[in-house]
Amino acid sequence: MKPPAFSYHAPTTPAEALATLAEVGPHGKVLAGGQSLIPLLNMRLAAPEHLVDINGVTGLDRIDVDADGVRVGALVRHARLEADGAAAAAVPLLRQGLRLVAHPVIRNRGTTVGSLAHADPSAEMTAVLALLGGAVEAAGASGTRTVPAADFFIGPMESCLRPDELAVAARFPRPAPGSGSAFVEVARRHGDYAVCGVAAVVTLDADLRIEAARAAYLSMSPVPLVLDLTEAVAGRAPGTADFAAAGRLARDRTEPETDIHATAEYRRHLAGVLTARALREAADAAAHDTAVPGLDPTGTRSAR
Ligand SMILES: Cc1cc2nc3c(=O)[nH]c(=O)nc-3n(C[C@H](O)[C@H](O)[C@H](O)COP(=O)(O)OP(=O)(O)OC[C@H]3O[C@@H](n4cnc5c(N)ncnc54)[C@H](O)[C@@H]3O)c2cc1C
């Protein structure tokens, strides 16, 4: 099908983009990579009267890595972020999750911030932002605000962005020193949205015992679900921790729904199995990777 008619706007500065968004209000939509919006238009599931294409807006394509983490501009494509070595070194979960987003051709065009704005609870980057306690920078006619992930996602396909707001960047914090991460999921076919996905971060203390274990889930709840599973594995070395117990805890704490892709019970089963796997991988990464206590924030290995 063809999309319904719309007026096309192509601002070239952030100020122009914000003025256009304020003018068209709830009748407008931002167009970034178009990998979610264009299919919705073509299927006539959305019919905005105005499309505000931000692809020509200057200054939105930066990836900045500093001691706090990674700041990703609104025009950074998934593929560029995935390929960025400094971003992957600072926040390994970014590359671990991005390689699971759709297919390369979609990652070449789709933006990471667009994925967050789209707020699909099956999207990898929503889980990464939620697990790391990241935030979205939103600019509007009345100024800029930084919205923590916990407040940003308010329902399936629904963020707290107002119609006149542009998400200009997302911030992904560095995990604490001594942390390792992993992202595992089950999809029907490679590149499909996951039936269940789990992102995990495990943090070790100075004695290489587990200090904290957290996981975030996709396709399991209306907004990204983050669980603290520390109680099941705290104080154990990665090699002796009972990750299956953490998996059972996760399974008991998830309440997915049945849909055309899977039953709720199958999803809960997957949550248990994938949690154990993700935590084990994350703990191994924490123990063996460069991310050990005593590191400087650039991620360089230090003698222990
Ligand atoms: C076949 C297929 C498979 C896919 N599989 C996956 C998958 O497995 N995992 C996954 O995570 N994603 C998947 N995607 C989605 C892909 O990651 C999208 O690119 C992404 O969700 C949206 O990014 P975009 O830049 O294309 O946004 P667009 O499609 O341009 O916009 C999406 C929505 O976000 C809004 N928006 C975008 N940018 C901004 C902004 N800066 N400020 C305010 N609002 C904004 C738009 O107005 C629109 O409502 C898939 C897409 C396709 C077509």
PDBQT file of the ligand as one rigid body, heavy atoms in Angstrom, charges set to zero:
ROOT
HETATM    1  C1  LIG A 401      11.762  -5.845   9.146  1.00  0.00    +0.000 C 
HETATM    2  C2  LIG A 401      12.182  -5.061  10.356  1.00  0.00    +0.000 A 
HETATM    3  C3  LIG A 401      12.708  -5.738  11.438  1.00  0.00    +0.000 A 
HETATM    4  C4  LIG A 401      13.097  -5.018  12.576  1.00  0.00    +0.000 A 
HETATM    5  N1  LIG A 401      13.613  -5.731  13.620  1.00  0.00    +0.000 NA
HETATM    6  C5  LIG A 401      14.006  -5.064  14.729  1.00  0.00    +0.000 A 
HETATM    7  C6  LIG A 401      14.567  -5.759  15.836  1.00  0.00    +0.000 A 
HETATM    8  O1  LIG A 401      14.745  -6.970  15.835  1.00  0.00    +0.000 OA
HETATM    9  N2  LIG A 401      14.908  -5.030  16.923  1.00  0.00    +0.000 N 
HETATM   10  C7  LIG A 401      14.749  -3.669  16.973  1.00  0.00    +0.000 A 
HETATM   11  O2  LIG A 401      15.080  -3.058  17.987  1.00  0.00    +0.000 OA
HETATM   12  N3  LIG A 401      14.234  -2.992  15.937  1.00  0.00    +0.000 NA
HETATM   13  C8  LIG A 401      13.868  -3.643  14.818  1.00  0.00    +0.000 A 
HETATM   14  N4  LIG A 401      13.363  -2.938  13.775  1.00  0.00    +0.000 N 
HETATM   15  C9  LIG A 401      13.137  -1.481  13.928  1.00  0.00    +0.000 C 
HETATM   16  C10 LIG A 401      14.392  -0.665  13.636  1.00  0.00    +0.000 C 
HETATM   17  O3  LIG A 401      15.323  -0.828  14.677  1.00  0.00    +0.000 OA
HETATM   18  C11 LIG A 401      13.992   0.815  13.500  1.00  0.00    +0.000 C 
HETATM   19  O4  LIG A 401      14.956   1.456  12.761  1.00  0.00    +0.000 OA
HETATM   20  C12 LIG A 401      13.847   1.608  14.773  1.00  0.00    +0.000 C 
HETATM   21  O5  LIG A 401      12.944   1.021  15.633  1.00  0.00    +0.000 OA
HETATM   22  C13 LIG A 401      13.314   3.019  14.526  1.00  0.00    +0.000 C 
HETATM   23  O6  LIG A 401      14.337   3.836  14.158  1.00  0.00    +0.000 OA
HETATM   24  P1  LIG A 401      14.183   4.778  12.898  1.00  0.00    +0.000 P 
HETATM   25  O7  LIG A 401      15.328   5.725  12.938  1.00  0.00    +0.000 OA
HETATM   26  O8  LIG A 401      14.025   3.970  11.682  1.00  0.00    +0.000 OA
HETATM   27  O9  LIG A 401      12.855   5.612  13.260  1.00  0.00    +0.000 OA
HETATM   28  P2  LIG A 401      11.597   6.034  12.363  1.00  0.00    +0.000 P 
HETATM   29  O10 LIG A 401      11.005   4.842  11.719  1.00  0.00    +0.000 OA
HETATM   30  O11 LIG A 401      11.979   7.170  11.498  1.00  0.00    +0.000 OA
HETATM   31  O12 LIG A 401      10.638   6.564  13.526  1.00  0.00    +0.000 OA
HETATM   32  C14 LIG A 401      10.044   5.665  14.434  1.00  0.00    +0.000 C 
HETATM   33  C15 LIG A 401       9.192   6.461  15.442  1.00  0.00    +0.000 C 
HETATM   34  O13 LIG A 401      10.037   7.208  16.312  1.00  0.00    +0.000 OA
HETATM   35  C16 LIG A 401       9.813   8.618  16.160  1.00  0.00    +0.000 C 
HETATM   36  N5  LIG A 401      11.132   9.243  16.174  1.00  0.00    +0.000 N 
HETATM   37  C17 LIG A 401      12.239   8.813  15.507  1.00  0.00    +0.000 A 
HETATM   38  N6  LIG A 401      13.281   9.587  15.818  1.00  0.00    +0.000 NA
HETATM   39  C18 LIG A 401      12.827  10.530  16.683  1.00  0.00    +0.000 A 
HETATM   40  C19 LIG A 401      13.454  11.602  17.362  1.00  0.00    +0.000 A 
HETATM   41  N7  LIG A 401      14.746  11.870  17.218  1.00  0.00    +0.000 N 
HETATM   42  N8  LIG A 401      12.691  12.381  18.172  1.00  0.00    +0.000 NA
HETATM   43  C20 LIG A 401      11.368  12.119  18.328  1.00  0.00    +0.000 A 
HETATM   44  N9  LIG A 401      10.728  11.095  17.715  1.00  0.00    +0.000 NA
HETATM   45  C21 LIG A 401      11.456  10.319  16.901  1.00  0.00    +0.000 A 
HETATM   46  C22 LIG A 401       9.085   8.773  14.834  1.00  0.00    +0.000 C 
HETATM   47  O14 LIG A 401       8.293   9.929  14.801  1.00  0.00    +0.000 OA
HETATM   48  C23 LIG A 401       8.273   7.493  14.788  1.00  0.00    +0.000 C 
HETATM   49  O15 LIG A 401       7.126   7.627  15.594  1.00  0.00    +0.000 OA
HETATM   50  C24 LIG A 401      12.969  -3.603  12.618  1.00  0.00    +0.000 A 
HETATM   51  C25 LIG A 401      12.459  -2.917  11.512  1.00  0.00    +0.000 A 
HETATM   52  C26 LIG A 401      12.065  -3.630  10.396  1.00  0.00    +0.000 A 
HETATM   53  C27 LIG A 401      11.517  -2.864   9.206  1.00  0.00    +0.000 C 
ENDROOT
TORSDOF 0
